[in-house]
Amino acid sequence: MLQSFPVVGAIASPAGVPAASLAAESGHQPLIALCLLLGVALAVVTGLLIARLRRENRDLERLRWGAERFARGRLDRRIATAGSEEFARVAEAMNHMALQLEDRFRAVVHQRNELEAVLSSMVEGVIAVDRDERVMTINQAATRLLNVAPDTAIGASLQAVVRSPALHRLVADALHASGPVEGEVVVRSADAAADSRDSERILLATGTVLHGAAEGRIGALIVLNDVTQLRRLETVRRDFVANVSHEMRTPITAVKGAVETLLDQAGHSPADVQRLLEMIRRHADRMFAILEDLLTLAKLDQQEGQPLLELEVGAAAPLMAGAVEACRMLAESRRMKVTIDCPADLRLAMNRRMLEQALVNLIENAVKYSPPGGEVTVHAQQSAGDVVLSVIDRGEGIEPQHLSRIFERFYRVDKGRSRQIGSTGLGLSIVRHICQAHGGRVEVESHPGKGSTFRMILPRGEAPRELNR
């Protein structure tokens, strides 16, 4: 007999799960699916954001790398514009900035090179110093004039670079002055002996204030002109005028006194008249000799800067014999023996009249400044491509301190004795000019008490025609 059971609760699920639980789970499935979808979407968005951030980081890194390269002055490469629109705009702006900077740097370098070329080619020295008197710029001419090294001068104090109180004072004045200041600066030449007249260089310095774009006074600019030769020429001119006046005044005064004596007093004995007339003739001869030498120097001065004299090839022996004959009477009056030592075949290019005059001047000096009864030798020899004509005496010699100046006009070692023996003080200067006109030079070697040797060193040269012998 069948037995019936009552239904209690819900029907059981196949897995033993209550049917109510299954019904609840089937109601949450849309929510779970939505959550899963949201998770996937969030992961995709996150991945896209990370990828974009990485791409932007790479773009920013390229911008940073490009900016650093531009900052180091390397403007030859540009930043790639690939990437986002914003990045491309920034990259294009930076590339345009680099292009403008490159153009400006190129213009600045070009201007700097032009300025350096101008400063380097200037004969005048140029120095720029800051307000603390430190050297900012110095050109080659200034380093040469002031005897300084350019590598050590830039950035150094002017007082440490140049030891010249006069220049330091001028720079200090220029830094505070309202206009240009000028002054002369004396510096010692590094390539000259300490006791030489050429050991000092005279510079005319002009200083002005340097103004910056917005800083006001930033320093001073000093321009140096070498006026050494000009000052020496002015000294020579003053000495020349003074010497000529003095040399001419002495004989003119003597002539004037002798003439007045003859005119004012009557009844002179023939012997007195003869003595006064001899005095007049002697001083007139002296004035004539001075004028002759001055005219010779004037002609030689006009020759300076012009082509050398027209030279002709001839034998040296006849030239020397003519000079010795011209001095024969003077030598006989002092019982001097003048000998010639010259190879018969020695020839040279010369202007015979002028070169003979130079030899006569040297022989006369040797005779006048040697003790009576002595000997003078006129010697000639060939040395390499030159011909050396020497006049050798055994007289009193010349002190070393006078050797560098004896070829100056009117310079005398013993002024009293020179006037006593009738020297004009121009003979050696004429010798030097004649040697220079021949393209040569004159030298002297002397020892006090042993005598002197004057050498005219002349290029052997060539000439188109022969001298008439």
C-alpha positions, 0 to 999 in steps of 0.5 A, a space after each residue: 500500500 502506497 504511503 504518501 509523504 508531505 512536502 515540506 519546504 522547497 524541493 532540493 537541488 541536484 547538488 544538494 543546494 537549496 533551490 532558494 540559494 540557486 534562485 538568489 544566485 541567478 538574481 546576482 549574475 548581472 551584477 557580477 558581469 557588470 563588475 567584471 566588465 568594469 574591471 576589464 575596462 579599468 584595466 584597459 584604461 589604466 594600461 592606456 594611461 600608463 602607455 601614454 605616460 610612458 610615451 609622454 615621459 619619453 617625449 619629455 626626456 627628448 625635450 630635456 635632452 634637447 634643452 640640455 644640448 642647446 644649453 651647452 651650445 650644441 645647436 647643430 641638431 634639432 629635437 624630433 617633432 614626432 609625438 602628440 600635438 602639444 609635444 610637437 608644438 613645444 619641440 618646434 618652438 625649441 627648434 626655432 629658438 635654437 635656430 635663432 640662437 645659432 644665428 646670433 652666436 654666429 653673428 657674435 663670433 663673426 663680430 668677435 673675429 672681426 674685432 680681434 683681426 682689427 686689434 691684431 693688425 693695429 700698430 697702436 697698443 690697446 688695453 681694456 681694463 675693468 673697474 678693478 684695473 684687471 686686464 680684459 683685453 690686450 692686443 699684440 701691439 700692446 704686448 710688444 710695446 709693454 713687454 708682457 705675455 698675453 697668456 698671463 695678462 688676461 684677468 691679471 691686475 695691471 699692476 702685476 702685468 706692467 711695472 709703470 707707475 705713470 701708466 697706473 696713474 693714467 688708468 686710475 685717472 681714466 676710470 674716474 675722468 669725464 673725458 679722455 686723458 693723455 700722458 707719456 709712459 716710459 717703459 724699458 725694452 726687453 731686447 736692449 741692454 740696460 745701459 743703452 739709449 735704446 733701452 727705453 721706449 716712450 709711449 703716448 697713452 690715451 685713456 677713455 672710460 668704457 661704458 656698458 649697456 646697462 651697468 654704466 662704467 665698466 672699465 677703461 680703454 687705453 691706447 698706446 702710441 710709440 713716439 720714441 723715434 719722434 721724441 728722439 728726432 725732436 731731441 736731435 733737431 734741438 741739438 742740431 740747431 744748438 750745435 750749429 749755432 754754437 759751431 758758427 758763433 765761435 768763428 764768426 765772433 773771432 772773424 768779427 773781432 779781428 776785423 774790428 781790430 783792423 778797422 778801429 786801430 791804425 798803425 798796425 805792424 805788418 806782422 799784426 795785420 798778417 796774424 789777424 788776416 791768418 785768423 780770419 782765413 782760418 775761421 773762414 775755412 772752418 765755417 766753409 768746412 761746416 757748411 760743406 759738411 751740412 750740405 753733404 748731409 742734406 743731400 744724403 738725407 734727401 737720398 734716404 728712402 730713395 733707391 740706392 746710389 747709382 753704383 759702378 764696379 771698379 778697383 778698390 786700390 785706386 780709390 784708396 790711393 786717391 783718399 790717401 793722396 787727399 790727406 797727404 799734406 795733413 799727414 806730412 804736417 804731423 809726420 804720420 805715415 799712411 800705408 795701403 794694404 789692398 789686393 790689386 784685383 779687389 773690385 766693388 760696386 761704388 759711387 767713387 766720389 762719395 766713397 772716397 770722401 768717406 775714406 778721407 773723413 776716416 783717414 783725417 780723423 785717424 791722423 788728427 787723433 794719433 800722436 805725431 810720428 805714428 802710422 795709419 793703415 788703410 786696409 781692404 779685403 773681401 769677406 763672403 759677399 762683402 768688401 771691408 774697407 778699414 782705417 786702422 790707427 794706433 792713437 788714443 782710442 775711444 772709451 766704450 761709453 762713447 762708441 754707440 754715439 760717435 756717428 751722431 751729428 756734432 757728437 764729440 768725445 773730447 769737445 775741446 780737442 776736437 775744436 782745437 784740431 778743426 773737427 766739425 763733428 760731422 765727419 763720422 755722421 757723413 761716413 755712416 750715411 754714405 755707407 747706408 747709401 751704398 747698402 752697407 754699414 760702418 762699425 768701430 772697434 776701439 781700445 783706450 790707449 791702443 787705437 781704433 779700427 773703423 770698418 766700412 762693410 759694403 756689399 760687393 754687388 754688381 753694376 752695369 758698367 765699369 768705372 773709368 780708370 
